Amino acid sequence: MNKEIHKCVQENYKEFSGGEFNLYEEFTSIENLLLKENILSNKSKVGYKEALSELFNSTKTSQKYITVYNKISYDKEHSRMLFFSGTLAIPFSCVGKYLEENNLDKSDNYSKYYEILKKAYQDFTPDNPQLYYDLIDLTPNNKMDDIMFKAPIISILIGVLNYNVNLEELK
């Protein structure tokens, strides 16, 4: 499973950007940064939901989020691509494609997860937080340590972070 999803992500990114780039390594690095900066309390579902909730419910973007945004922007070689919605959508499409091609989208273990993953991929705006909380809740427990299944959740965090910081700058 992991090899096929990884290959899909790498091929889609290369086609999309014209460059070589390990999206999962970048997302793992960002996850570690989120932990270091106390945005994520831990790598659990609860940790991710708390971080997203704070982002969605804040009227003003807190300094710690701006700090992380700046670190991603200035410390990452491919930062411009990391904040691009097309890049952030790749993990959604590749996990979904894998589940479909292997008929797992209809299985007891993955059907609800697949449906919410598909909705989140189609929506991908900060306007529906419950959709993203549901995605976290429906991510199979045994897959929360797997970057391939966490990547869509990290994509959401990066996307909402980008949205909030840029919105703050316009105020």
C-alpha positions as a printed NumPy array, in Angstrom:
array([[  0.   ,   0.   ,   0.   ],
       [  2.616,   2.53 ,   1.063],
       [  4.794,   2.094,  -2.017],
       [  1.89 ,   2.661,  -4.399],
       [  0.642,   5.763,  -2.585],
       [  4.178,   7.148,  -2.284],
       [  4.821,   6.588,  -5.98 ],
       [  1.561,   8.353,  -6.859],
       [  2.471,  11.355,  -4.701],
       [  5.953,  11.612,  -6.186],
       [  4.706,  11.279,  -9.78 ],
       [  1.898,  13.807,  -9.259],
       [  4.222,  16.297,  -7.642],
       [  6.799,  15.919, -10.401],
       [  4.143,  16.34 , -13.088],
       [  2.624,  19.275, -11.26 ],
       [  5.797,  21.178, -10.442],
       [  8.341,  19.806, -12.856],
       [ 10.696,  19.068,  -9.976],
       [ 11.853,  16.363,  -7.624],
       [ 10.654,  16.688,  -4.066],
       [  9.767,  14.265,  -1.28 ],
       [  6.48 ,  15.632,  -0.025],
       [  6.332,  13.145,   2.838],
       [  9.745,  14.195,   4.147],
       [  8.633,  17.826,   4.026],
       [  5.366,  17.02 ,   5.809],
       [  7.217,  15.041,   8.483],
       [  9.546,  18.002,   8.953],
       [  6.553,  20.351,   9.238],
       [  4.875,  18.018,  11.723],
       [  8.036,  18.129,  13.855],
       [  8.072,  21.931,  13.603],
       [  4.417,  22.044,  14.719],
       [  5.35 ,  19.924,  17.742],
       [  8.428,  22.026,  18.548],
       [  6.417,  25.264,  18.375],
       [  3.641,  23.788,  20.56 ],
       [  0.996,  23.999,  17.89 ],
       [  0.616,  20.241,  18.043],
       [  0.589,  18.891,  21.581],
       [  1.201,  15.396,  20.198],
       [  0.756,  13.397,  16.981],
       [ -2.598,  11.941,  17.994],
       [ -6.026,  12.658,  16.59 ],
       [ -6.723,  14.83 ,  19.641],
       [ -3.526,  16.823,  19.052],
       [ -4.456,  17.525,  15.438],
       [ -8.046,  18.43 ,  16.293],
       [ -6.895,  20.843,  18.995],
       [ -4.476,  22.543,  16.599],
       [ -7.105,  22.862,  13.878],
       [ -9.713,  24.057,  16.34 ],
       [ -7.435,  26.832,  17.539],
       [ -6.803,  27.899,  13.938],
       [-10.454,  27.773,  12.956],
       [-11.767,  29.499,  16.075],
       [ -9.296,  32.34 ,  16.419],
       [-10.308,  35.836,  15.437],
       [ -6.673,  36.849,  15.215],
       [ -3.845,  34.571,  14.147],
       [ -1.61 ,  34.025,  17.174],
       [  2.075,  34.772,  16.955],
       [  3.061,  31.102,  17.197],
       [  1.223,  30.385,  13.942],
       [  2.839,  33.353,  12.22 ],
       [  6.234,  32.127,  13.477],
       [  5.628,  28.664,  12.007],
       [  4.367,  30.148,   8.74 ],
       [  7.55 ,  32.225,   8.492],
       [  9.769,  29.243,   9.307],
       [  8.105,  27.205,   6.578],
       [  8.316,  30.127,   4.156],
       [ 11.958,  30.924,   4.765],
       [ 13.487,  27.643,   5.934],
       [ 12.036,  25.282,   3.361],
       [ 13.568,  25.071,  -0.097],
       [ 10.182,  24.38 ,  -1.688],
       [  8.073,  26.625,   0.544],
       [  6.229,  28.285,  -2.322],
       [  5.008,  24.899,  -3.505],
       [  4.124,  23.765,   0.029],
       [  1.514,  26.506,   0.35 ],
       [  0.035,  25.914,  -3.103],
       [ -3.398,  24.247,  -3.019],
       [ -2.474,  21.906,  -5.871],
       [  0.425,  20.517,  -3.847],
       [ -1.713,  20.207,  -0.725],
       [ -4.354,  18.251,  -2.664],
       [ -1.956,  15.538,  -3.885],
       [ -2.078,  13.393,  -0.705],
       [ -5.884,  13.389,  -0.819],
       [ -6.053,  12.284,  -4.434],
       [ -3.379,   9.585,  -4.117],
       [ -4.814,   7.946,  -0.985],
       [ -8.297,   8.087,  -2.538],
       [ -7.058,   6.652,  -5.82 ],
       [ -5.324,   3.789,  -4.025],
       [ -8.441,   2.956,  -2.003],
       [-10.587,   3.01 ,  -5.161],
       [ -8.227,   0.919,  -7.279],
       [ -7.999,  -1.734,  -4.585],
       [-11.735,  -1.698,  -3.771],
       [-10.961,  -0.589,  -0.234],
       [-13.276,   2.403,  -0.653],
       [-16.15 ,  -0.027,  -0.123],
       [-14.583,  -2.021,   2.718],
       [-15.747,  -1.821,   6.316],
       [-12.376,  -0.469,   7.408],
       [-12.105,   2.37 ,   4.894],
       [-15.506,   3.257,   3.379],
       [-16.411,   6.077,   5.798],
       [-12.851,   7.374,   5.741],
       [-12.861,   7.327,   1.933],
       [-16.148,   9.257,   1.731],
       [-14.982,  12.012,   4.063],
       [-11.545,  12.13 ,   2.378],
       [-13.308,  12.669,  -0.949],
       [-15.53 ,  15.429,   0.494],
       [-12.548,  17.152,   2.102],
       [-10.632,  16.973,  -1.189],
       [-13.542,  18.506,  -3.073],
       [-14.158,  21.219,  -0.48 ],
       [-10.626,  22.148,   0.612],
       [-11.632,  25.52 ,   2.032],
       [-11.529,  26.775,   5.619],
       [-15.319,  27.17 ,   5.533],
       [-16.234,  23.73 ,   6.852],
       [-14.151,  22.816,   9.93 ],
       [-16.39 ,  19.897,  10.896],
       [-15.486,  18.163,   7.651],
       [-11.821,  18.181,   8.668],
       [-12.532,  17.088,  12.239],
       [-14.489,  14.19 ,  10.767],
       [-11.542,  13.299,   8.525],
       [ -9.299,  13.132,  11.577],
       [-11.843,  11.052,  13.502],
       [-12.33 ,   8.628,  10.609],
       [ -8.647,   8.134,   9.857],
       [ -8.088,   4.525,  10.902],
       [ -6.426,   4.433,  14.326],
       [ -3.754,   2.054,  13.074],
       [ -2.851,   4.573,  10.324],
       [ -2.298,   7.695,  12.462],
       [  1.405,   6.887,  12.651],
       [  1.59 ,   6.501,   8.875],
       [  2.611,   9.732,   7.121],
       [  0.654,   8.69 ,   4.048],
       [ -2.58 ,   8.845,   5.994],
       [ -1.539,  11.852,   8.076],
       [ -0.504,  13.842,   4.99 ],
       [ -4.076,  14.951,   4.162],
       [ -4.456,  16.187,   7.754],
       [ -1.132,  18.026,   7.602],
       [ -2.238,  19.485,   4.246],
       [ -5.311,  20.905,   5.944],
       [ -3.22 ,  22.455,   8.713],
       [ -0.84 ,  24.013,   6.184],
       [ -3.741,  25.288,   4.067],
       [ -5.615,  26.853,   6.986],
       [ -2.384,  28.299,   8.381],
       [ -1.63 ,  29.883,   5.012],
       [ -5.175,  31.221,   4.715],
       [ -5.198,  32.72 ,   8.224],
       [ -1.786,  34.342,   7.99 ],
       [ -2.515,  35.85 ,   4.581],
       [ -5.922,  37.047,   5.772],
       [ -4.254,  38.632,   8.809],
       [ -1.81 ,  40.476,   6.56 ],
       [ -4.726,  41.967,   4.587],
       [ -6.31 ,  43.454,   7.736]])
